[in-house]
Amino acid sequence: MRGNIIKTNDYKRFIQEIKQCIQSAQIKAAVAVNQGLLRLYWDLAEQMVTKQKETAWGDGFIKQMSRDLQSEFPDMKGFSERNLKYIRQWYMFFKRCDTIGQQLVAQIPWGHNIVIISKCKSTLEAVFYVQKTIQNNWSRAVLTHYIESGLYAREGKAITNFKTTLPEPQSDLARQTLKDPYNFDFLMLREKHDEKELEDALINHVTRFLLELGAGFSYIGRQFRLEVDGDEFFIDLLFYHVRLHCYVVIELKTAKFKPEYAGKLNFYISAVDGILKTEPDNPTIGILICKSKNDTVVEYALKDVHKPIGVSEYIITRSLPDEFKSSLPSIEEFEAELGGDV
């Protein structure tokens, strides 16, 4: 009987629970170590700044301090002259924040903190990225991407009718999900590209497209077929948002926004609600991504629309002139030549 215990479902569940406990403890230990390190850095920086104010010591003080600390603690990292300067810069940057802000920065790794203080212009922007990193568990590379693409200035800026068409708190969450403009700089398109070219390019680089859309989007399909009483209709792009628990219909337009675009998208949302949506799903939302828009026209167009729609622009700052498009290799050709991602 003893030999059979490892084959029972009870034992397998027991081991799974133990594994989860250990993993949870490991995560908590890593977080505690990081918070302890950042508290040390904060205290160290505070003393450095105070001492430099009280004395005539210049920047040479940090160089000497680095040598002495590395000599005294040879097994500890973080005492290089460069890192001590980052520690002081980090302290000076965030000391203007309230206690909550200072507690937040201790919840992300030191490398993330360096990226934020090096690239953000204000503490409000910095705290925004700290909170996003905590919420979404961003890697340093993803954090860098979002800062450099200006997410702080773009998130929640799309024109929507969510307040009148969605219940709280879904309306606020949905609004924060949208950006304006969407940055498609990862695409290599000619200046006068059409909607099919844009759609093809986005799906060919769907990983980067999902990164730009943000956390929670799950790709379902392109030119998604809907049949309504024998008539066929095709949605440009269909997604499911795992946090909003709803379908997301995305329509692409390579022209300036026109009011009739909202009417067509409204129909698609109604069709998805009627055909695909199930009882646990929240109302489907639509995102119209246009080449440009007149905000006032968009507001009037959405005013009496009863389905939740957001309208944004997209930008591609690296578009190719039409006359050069055919003579230059595509991104796929570059990747094939280099043997991997660019």
Sine and cosine of phi, psi and omega as CSV:
sin_phi,cos_phi,sin_psi,cos_psi,sin_omega,cos_omega
0.00,0.00,-0.64,0.77,0.00,-1.00
-0.88,0.48,-0.57,0.82,-0.04,-1.00
-0.94,0.34,-0.31,0.95,-0.05,-1.00
-1.00,-0.09,-0.06,1.00,-0.11,-0.99
-0.88,0.48,-0.57,0.82,-0.06,-1.00
-0.95,0.32,-0.19,0.98,-0.02,-1.00
-0.99,-0.10,-0.12,0.99,-0.06,-1.00
-0.99,0.17,0.47,-0.88,0.04,-1.00
-0.91,0.40,-0.56,0.83,0.03,-1.00
-0.87,0.49,-0.67,0.74,-0.02,-1.00
-0.93,0.37,-0.64,0.77,0.01,-1.00
-0.89,0.46,-0.66,0.76,0.05,-1.00
-0.91,0.43,-0.64,0.77,0.03,-1.00
-0.87,0.49,-0.74,0.68,0.00,-1.00
-0.90,0.44,-0.63,0.77,0.02,-1.00
-0.88,0.47,-0.67,0.74,0.03,-1.00
-0.90,0.43,-0.65,0.76,0.02,-1.00
-0.90,0.43,-0.68,0.73,0.02,-1.00
-0.87,0.50,-0.67,0.74,0.01,-1.00
-0.91,0.42,-0.62,0.78,0.05,-1.00
-0.89,0.45,-0.68,0.73,-0.01,-1.00
-0.91,0.41,-0.71,0.70,0.01,-1.00
-0.88,0.47,-0.65,0.76,0.04,-1.00
-0.89,0.46,-0.67,0.74,0.02,-1.00
-0.91,0.42,-0.62,0.78,0.03,-1.00
-0.89,0.45,-0.68,0.73,0.01,-1.00
-0.90,0.43,-0.71,0.71,0.01,-1.00
-0.89,0.46,-0.62,0.78,0.01,-1.00
-0.91,0.41,-0.67,0.74,0.01,-1.00
-0.90,0.44,-0.67,0.75,0.03,-1.00
-0.90,0.44,-0.67,0.74,-0.01,-1.00
-0.90,0.44,-0.64,0.76,0.03,-1.00
-0.89,0.45,-0.71,0.71,0.01,-1.00
-0.89,0.46,-0.70,0.72,0.00,-1.00
-0.91,0.42,-0.61,0.79,0.05,-1.00
-0.90,0.44,-0.66,0.75,0.01,-1.00
-0.90,0.44,-0.69,0.73,-0.04,-1.00
-0.95,0.31,-0.52,0.86,0.12,-0.99
-0.90,0.43,-0.64,0.77,0.06,-1.00
-0.88,0.47,-0.72,0.70,0.02,-1.00
-0.87,0.49,-0.66,0.75,-0.02,-1.00
-0.89,0.46,-0.74,0.67,0.01,-1.00
-0.90,0.45,-0.64,0.76,0.00,-1.00
-0.89,0.47,-0.73,0.69,-0.01,-1.00
-0.90,0.43,-0.65,0.76,0.00,-1.00
-0.87,0.49,-0.67,0.74,0.02,-1.00
-0.93,0.36,-0.61,0.79,0.03,-1.00
-0.88,0.47,-0.75,0.67,-0.03,-1.00
-0.90,0.44,-0.70,0.72,0.01,-1.00
-0.88,0.48,-0.69,0.73,-0.04,-1.00
-0.91,0.40,-0.64,0.77,0.00,-1.00
-0.92,0.38,-0.49,0.87,0.06,-1.00
-0.96,0.29,-0.57,0.82,-0.08,-1.00
-0.99,0.14,-0.33,0.94,-0.08,-1.00
-0.84,-0.54,0.05,-1.00,0.04,-1.00
-0.99,-0.12,0.27,0.96,-0.01,-1.00
-0.91,0.41,0.69,-0.72,0.04,-1.00
-0.99,-0.14,-0.37,-0.93,0.00,-1.00
-0.93,0.38,-0.33,0.94,0.06,-1.00
-0.88,0.48,-0.38,0.92,0.04,-1.00
-0.87,0.50,-0.65,0.76,-0.03,-1.00
-0.93,0.37,-0.64,0.77,0.03,-1.00
-0.88,0.48,-0.71,0.71,0.01,-1.00
-0.92,0.39,-0.65,0.76,0.02,-1.00
-0.87,0.49,-0.66,0.75,0.02,-1.00
-0.87,0.49,-0.73,0.69,0.00,-1.00
-0.87,0.50,-0.69,0.72,-0.07,-1.00
-0.93,0.37,-0.66,0.75,-0.02,-1.00
-0.94,0.35,-0.63,0.77,0.03,-1.00
-0.92,0.39,-0.54,0.84,0.04,-1.00
-0.94,0.33,-0.63,0.78,-0.05,-1.00
-0.97,0.22,-0.54,0.84,-0.04,-1.00
-0.79,-0.61,0.94,0.33,-0.10,-0.99
-0.90,0.43,-0.37,0.93,-0.04,-1.00
-1.00,-0.03,-0.07,1.00,-0.01,-1.00
-0.99,-0.17,0.71,-0.71,0.08,-1.00
-1.00,-0.06,0.30,-0.95,0.09,-1.00
0.96,-0.27,0.02,1.00,-0.04,-1.00
-0.95,-0.31,0.30,0.95,0.09,-1.00
-0.93,0.38,0.36,-0.93,0.01,-1.00
-0.86,0.51,-0.67,0.74,-0.01,-1.00
-0.88,0.47,-0.69,0.72,-0.04,-1.00
-0.94,0.33,-0.57,0.82,0.05,-1.00
-0.89,0.45,-0.58,0.82,0.06,-1.00
-0.93,0.37,-0.62,0.78,0.08,-1.00
-0.89,0.45,-0.64,0.77,0.00,-1.00
-0.87,0.48,-0.70,0.71,0.02,-1.00
-0.91,0.41,-0.68,0.73,0.02,-1.00
-0.88,0.47,-0.67,0.74,0.01,-1.00
-0.88,0.47,-0.71,0.70,0.01,-1.00
-0.89,0.46,-0.72,0.69,-0.01,-1.00
-0.89,0.45,-0.57,0.82,-0.02,-1.00
-0.94,0.35,-0.73,0.68,-0.14,-0.99
-0.99,-0.11,-0.11,0.99,-0.02,-1.00
-0.92,0.39,-0.31,0.95,0.06,-1.00
-0.97,0.24,-0.25,0.97,0.01,-1.00
-0.97,0.23,0.34,-0.94,0.11,-0.99
-0.96,0.27,0.01,-1.00,-0.06,-1.00
-0.87,0.49,-0.61,0.79,-0.01,-1.00
-0.88,0.47,-0.68,0.73,0.02,-1.00
-0.88,0.47,-0.64,0.77,0.01,-1.00
-0.93,0.36,-0.55,0.84,0.06,-1.00
-0.94,0.34,-0.58,0.81,0.01,-1.00
-0.88,0.47,-0.71,0.71,-0.09,-1.00
-0.90,0.43,-0.38,0.93,0.02,-1.00
-0.97,0.24,-0.14,0.99,-0.04,-1.00
-1.00,-0.06,-0.03,1.00,0.04,-1.00
-0.87,-0.49,0.43,-0.90,-0.05,-1.00
-0.87,0.49,0.37,-0.93,-0.03,-1.00
-0.88,0.48,-0.63,0.78,0.01,-1.00
-0.87,0.49,-0.60,0.80,0.06,-1.00
-0.91,0.42,-0.65,0.76,0.02,-1.00
-0.88,0.48,-0.64,0.77,0.01,-1.00
-0.89,0.45,-0.70,0.72,0.03,-1.00
-0.85,0.53,-0.71,0.70,-0.07,-1.00
-0.91,0.42,-0.74,0.67,-0.04,-1.00
-0.95,0.32,-0.38,0.92,0.00,-1.00
-0.99,0.17,-0.43,0.90,-0.15,-0.99
-0.89,-0.45,-0.28,0.96,-0.03,-1.00
-1.00,-0.04,0.55,-0.84,-0.08,-1.00
-0.99,-0.12,-0.31,0.95,-0.03,-1.00
-0.60,-0.80,0.32,-0.95,0.02,-1.00
-0.93,0.36,-0.53,0.85,0.05,-1.00
-0.88,0.48,-0.71,0.71,0.05,-1.00
-0.90,0.44,-0.68,0.73,-0.02,-1.00
-0.88,0.47,-0.72,0.69,-0.01,-1.00
-0.90,0.44,-0.58,0.82,0.08,-1.00
-0.83,0.56,-0.74,0.67,-0.02,-1.00
-0.95,0.31,-0.53,0.85,0.08,-1.00
-0.89,0.46,-0.73,0.68,-0.01,-1.00
-0.89,0.45,-0.66,0.75,0.02,-1.00
-0.90,0.44,-0.63,0.77,0.02,-1.00
-0.89,0.46,-0.69,0.73,0.01,-1.00
-0.91,0.42,-0.70,0.71,-0.05,-1.00
-0.91,0.42,-0.63,0.78,-0.16,-0.99
-0.94,-0.33,-0.01,1.00,0.00,-1.00
0.82,0.57,0.73,0.68,-0.02,-1.00
-0.91,0.41,0.62,-0.78,0.20,-0.98
-0.97,0.26,0.18,-0.98,0.01,-1.00
-0.90,0.43,-0.61,0.80,0.00,-1.00
-0.91,0.42,-0.68,0.74,0.01,-1.00
-0.92,0.39,-0.68,0.73,0.06,-1.00
-0.84,0.54,-0.74,0.68,0.01,-1.00
-0.86,0.51,-0.68,0.73,0.01,-1.00
-0.86,0.52,-0.73,0.69,-0.06,-1.00
-0.93,0.36,-0.58,0.81,0.05,-1.00
-0.92,0.40,-0.73,0.68,-0.05,-1.00
-0.93,0.38,-0.42,0.91,0.04,-1.00
-1.00,0.01,0.05,1.00,0.09,-1.00
0.94,0.33,0.61,0.79,-0.03,-1.00
-0.83,0.55,-0.62,0.79,-0.04,-1.00
-0.83,0.56,-0.64,0.77,-0.03,-1.00
-1.00,0.10,-0.20,0.98,-0.12,-0.99
-0.94,-0.33,-0.47,0.89,-0.11,-0.99
-0.93,0.37,0.71,-0.70,0.05,-1.00
0.95,0.31,0.21,0.98,-0.07,-1.00
-0.99,-0.11,-0.08,1.00,0.01,-1.00
-0.92,0.38,0.48,-0.88,0.09,-1.00
-0.99,0.14,0.81,-0.59,-0.05,-1.00
-0.67,-0.74,0.21,-0.98,0.17,-0.99
-0.91,-0.41,0.42,0.91,-0.13,-0.99
-0.87,0.49,-0.57,0.82,-0.05,-1.00
-0.89,0.46,-0.52,0.85,-0.04,-1.00
-0.99,-0.12,-0.18,0.98,-0.07,-1.00
-0.89,-0.46,-0.18,0.98,-0.01,-1.00
-0.79,-0.61,0.56,-0.83,0.06,-1.00
-0.97,0.25,0.35,-0.94,0.15,-0.99
-0.97,0.25,0.54,-0.84,-0.05,1.00
-1.00,-0.01,0.12,0.99,-0.07,-1.00
-0.87,0.49,-0.55,0.83,-0.03,-1.00
-0.88,0.47,-0.69,0.73,0.01,-1.00
-0.93,0.36,-0.67,0.75,0.00,-1.00
-0.90,0.44,-0.66,0.75,0.01,-1.00
-0.91,0.41,-0.67,0.75,0.01,-1.00
-0.88,0.47,-0.66,0.76,0.00,-1.00
-0.93,0.37,-0.37,0.93,-0.01,-1.00
-0.95,0.33,-0.51,0.86,-0.07,-1.00
-1.00,0.10,0.43,-0.90,0.06,-1.00
-0.81,-0.58,0.37,-0.93,0.12,-0.99
-0.45,-0.90,0.91,-0.41,0.00,1.00
-1.00,0.05,0.23,-0.97,0.19,-0.98
-0.99,0.10,0.68,-0.73,-0.05,-1.00
-0.98,-0.19,0.94,-0.35,0.00,-1.00
-0.96,-0.29,0.60,0.80,-0.02,-1.00
-0.91,0.42,-0.24,0.97,0.03,-1.00
-0.97,0.23,-0.09,1.00,0.03,-1.00
-1.00,-0.08,0.47,-0.88,0.08,-1.00
-0.87,-0.49,1.00,-0.06,-0.07,-1.00
-0.82,-0.57,0.43,-0.90,0.10,-0.99
-0.95,0.30,0.35,-0.93,-0.09,-1.00
-0.87,0.49,-0.63,0.77,-0.05,-1.00
-0.98,-0.19,0.79,0.61,0.00,-1.00
-0.97,0.25,0.44,-0.90,0.04,-1.00
-0.98,-0.21,0.01,-1.00,-0.09,-1.00
-0.92,0.40,-0.58,0.82,0.03,-1.00
-0.91,0.42,-0.67,0.74,0.04,-1.00
-0.88,0.48,-0.68,0.73,0.01,-1.00
-0.90,0.44,-0.71,0.70,0.00,-1.00
-0.90,0.44,-0.71,0.70,0.03,-1.00
-0.84,0.54,-0.72,0.69,-0.06,-1.00
-0.90,0.43,-0.67,0.75,-0.01,-1.00
-0.90,0.43,-0.66,0.75,-0.01,-1.00
-0.96,0.28,-0.55,0.84,0.08,-1.00
-0.91,0.43,-0.37,0.93,0.03,-1.00
-0.81,-0.58,0.76,0.64,-0.14,-0.99
-0.90,0.44,-0.51,0.86,0.02,-1.00
-0.89,0.45,-0.71,0.70,0.02,-1.00
-0.94,0.33,-0.55,0.83,0.05,-1.00
-0.90,0.44,-0.70,0.72,0.03,-1.00
-0.89,0.45,-0.60,0.80,0.05,-1.00
-0.88,0.47,-0.66,0.76,0.01,-1.00
-0.94,0.33,-0.61,0.79,0.04,-1.00
-0.89,0.45,-0.62,0.78,0.04,-1.00
0.93,-0.37,0.09,-1.00,-0.07,-1.00
-0.90,0.43,0.63,-0.78,0.12,-0.99
0.96,-0.27,-0.29,0.96,-0.03,-1.00
-0.99,0.17,0.77,-0.63,0.06,-1.00
-0.87,-0.49,0.85,-0.53,-0.09,-1.00
-0.97,0.26,0.78,-0.63,0.04,-1.00
-0.97,-0.25,-0.76,0.65,0.00,-1.00
0.05,-1.00,0.22,-0.98,0.07,-1.00
-0.92,-0.38,0.43,-0.90,-0.08,-1.00
0.70,0.72,0.75,0.66,-0.08,-1.00
-0.93,0.36,0.83,-0.56,-0.12,-0.99
-0.99,0.12,0.76,-0.64,0.13,-0.99
-0.84,-0.54,0.71,-0.71,0.06,-1.00
-0.93,-0.36,0.86,-0.51,-0.02,-1.00
-0.89,-0.46,0.97,-0.25,0.02,-1.00
0.76,0.65,0.71,0.70,0.06,-1.00
1.00,-0.03,-0.25,0.97,0.05,-1.00
-1.00,-0.08,0.63,-0.78,-0.01,-1.00
-0.99,-0.15,0.64,-0.77,0.09,-1.00
-0.69,-0.73,0.49,-0.87,-0.08,-1.00
-0.77,-0.64,0.87,-0.50,0.03,-1.00
-0.99,0.12,0.71,-0.70,0.00,-1.00
-0.80,0.60,-0.87,0.50,-0.04,-1.00
-0.63,-0.78,0.70,-0.71,0.03,-1.00
-0.84,-0.54,0.74,-0.67,0.02,-1.00
-0.77,-0.64,0.26,-0.97,0.21,-0.98
-0.83,-0.55,0.73,-0.69,-0.01,-1.00
-0.98,-0.19,0.90,-0.44,-0.15,-0.99
-0.96,0.27,-0.31,0.95,0.04,-1.00
-1.00,-0.03,-0.61,0.79,0.06,-1.00
-0.99,0.15,-0.27,0.96,-0.01,-1.00
0.84,0.55,0.79,0.62,0.01,-1.00
-0.44,-0.90,0.35,-0.94,0.14,-0.99
-0.96,0.27,0.51,-0.86,0.05,-1.00
-0.78,-0.62,0.88,-0.48,0.04,-1.00
-0.99,-0.12,0.81,-0.59,0.03,-1.00
-0.89,-0.46,0.83,-0.56,0.09,-1.00
-0.93,-0.36,0.69,-0.72,-0.04,-1.00
-0.95,-0.31,0.72,-0.69,0.06,-1.00
-0.73,-0.69,0.81,-0.59,-0.01,-1.00
-1.00,-0.05,0.30,0.95,0.04,-1.00
-0.83,-0.56,0.07,-1.00,0.07,-1.00
-0.93,0.38,0.54,-0.84,-0.03,-1.00
-0.83,0.55,0.69,-0.72,0.13,-0.99
-0.82,-0.57,0.58,-0.81,-0.05,-1.00
-0.82,0.57,-0.55,0.84,-0.03,-1.00
-0.91,0.41,-0.37,0.93,0.05,-1.00
-0.87,0.49,-0.65,0.76,-0.01,-1.00
-0.90,0.43,-0.60,0.80,0.01,-1.00
-0.90,0.44,-0.66,0.75,0.01,-1.00
-0.91,0.41,-0.68,0.73,0.01,-1.00
-0.92,0.40,-0.61,0.79,0.06,-1.00
-0.84,0.54,-0.66,0.75,0.04,-1.00
-0.90,0.44,-0.71,0.71,0.00,-1.00
-0.87,0.49,-0.66,0.75,0.01,-1.00
-0.89,0.46,-0.69,0.72,0.03,-1.00
-0.88,0.48,-0.65,0.76,0.00,-1.00
-0.91,0.41,-0.67,0.74,0.03,-1.00
-0.90,0.43,-0.66,0.75,0.04,-1.00
-0.87,0.49,-0.61,0.79,-0.05,-1.00
-0.99,0.16,-0.49,0.87,-0.12,-0.99
-0.97,-0.24,-0.68,0.73,-0.14,-0.99
-0.98,-0.21,-0.61,0.80,-0.10,-1.00
-0.88,0.48,0.68,-0.73,0.07,-1.00
-0.92,-0.39,0.08,-1.00,-0.08,-1.00
-0.83,0.55,-0.68,0.74,-0.02,-1.00
-0.95,0.31,-0.29,0.96,-0.08,-1.00
-0.98,0.22,0.59,-0.81,0.15,-0.99
-0.98,0.18,0.22,-0.98,0.00,-1.00
-0.83,0.55,0.65,-0.76,0.04,-1.00
-0.91,0.42,0.61,-0.79,0.07,-1.00
-0.89,-0.45,0.41,-0.91,0.01,-1.00
-0.86,-0.50,0.59,-0.81,0.07,-1.00
-0.82,-0.58,0.85,-0.53,0.05,-1.00
-0.96,-0.26,0.90,-0.44,-0.03,-1.00
-0.95,-0.33,0.93,-0.38,-0.10,-0.99
-0.92,-0.38,0.27,-0.96,0.07,-1.00
-0.92,0.38,-0.60,0.80,0.04,-1.00
-0.36,-0.93,0.16,-0.99,-0.02,-1.00
-0.36,-0.93,0.43,-0.90,0.19,-0.98
-0.98,-0.19,0.91,-0.41,-0.13,-0.99
-0.85,0.53,-0.62,0.78,-0.01,-1.00
-0.91,0.41,-0.67,0.74,0.04,-1.00
-0.88,0.48,-0.67,0.74,0.02,-1.00
-0.88,0.48,-0.70,0.71,-0.01,-1.00
-0.87,0.49,-0.69,0.73,0.05,-1.00
-0.91,0.42,-0.64,0.77,-0.04,-1.00
-0.91,0.42,-0.55,0.83,-0.05,-1.00
-1.00,-0.01,-0.20,0.98,-0.16,-0.99
-0.83,0.56,-0.71,0.71,-0.06,-1.00
-0.94,-0.33,0.29,0.96,0.09,-1.00
-0.99,0.10,0.75,-0.66,-0.13,-0.99
-0.99,-0.13,-0.07,1.00,0.10,-1.00
-0.98,-0.19,0.56,-0.83,-0.06,-1.00
-0.94,0.33,0.88,-0.48,-0.05,-1.00
-0.71,-0.71,0.65,-0.76,0.14,-0.99
-0.84,-0.54,0.59,-0.81,-0.03,-1.00
-0.84,-0.54,0.79,-0.61,0.00,-1.00
-0.73,-0.69,0.26,-0.97,0.15,-0.99
-0.98,-0.18,0.21,-0.98,0.18,-0.98
-0.79,-0.61,0.44,-0.90,0.03,-1.00
-0.79,-0.61,0.60,-0.80,0.15,-0.99
-0.71,-0.71,0.99,-0.16,-0.09,-1.00
-0.99,0.15,-0.17,0.99,-0.03,-1.00
-0.94,-0.34,0.49,0.87,0.01,-1.00
-0.88,0.47,0.55,-0.84,0.01,-1.00
-1.00,-0.06,0.65,-0.76,0.15,-0.99
-0.85,0.52,0.60,-0.80,-0.07,-1.00
-0.80,0.59,-0.62,0.78,-0.10,-0.99
-0.94,0.33,-0.29,0.96,0.00,-1.00
-0.99,-0.14,-0.24,0.97,-0.12,-0.99
-0.83,0.55,-0.72,0.69,-0.11,-0.99
-0.96,0.28,-0.35,0.94,-0.09,-1.00
-1.00,-0.06,-0.15,0.99,-0.03,-1.00
-0.95,-0.31,0.53,-0.85,0.01,-1.00
-0.94,0.35,0.45,-0.89,0.04,-1.00
-0.98,0.18,0.14,-0.99,0.07,-1.00
-0.87,0.49,-0.64,0.77,0.01,-1.00
-0.88,0.47,-0.63,0.78,0.02,-1.00
-0.92,0.38,-0.62,0.78,0.08,-1.00
-0.86,0.51,-0.74,0.67,-0.05,-1.00
-0.89,0.45,-0.64,0.77,0.02,-1.00
-0.90,0.43,-0.63,0.78,-0.01,-1.00
-0.92,0.38,-0.62,0.79,-0.06,-1.00
-1.00,0.03,-0.22,0.98,0.01,-1.00
0.98,0.19,0.39,0.92,0.03,-1.00
0.12,-0.99,-0.22,-0.98,-0.02,-1.00
-0.93,0.37,0.53,-0.85,0.05,-1.00
-0.93,0.35,0.00,0.00,0.00,0.00
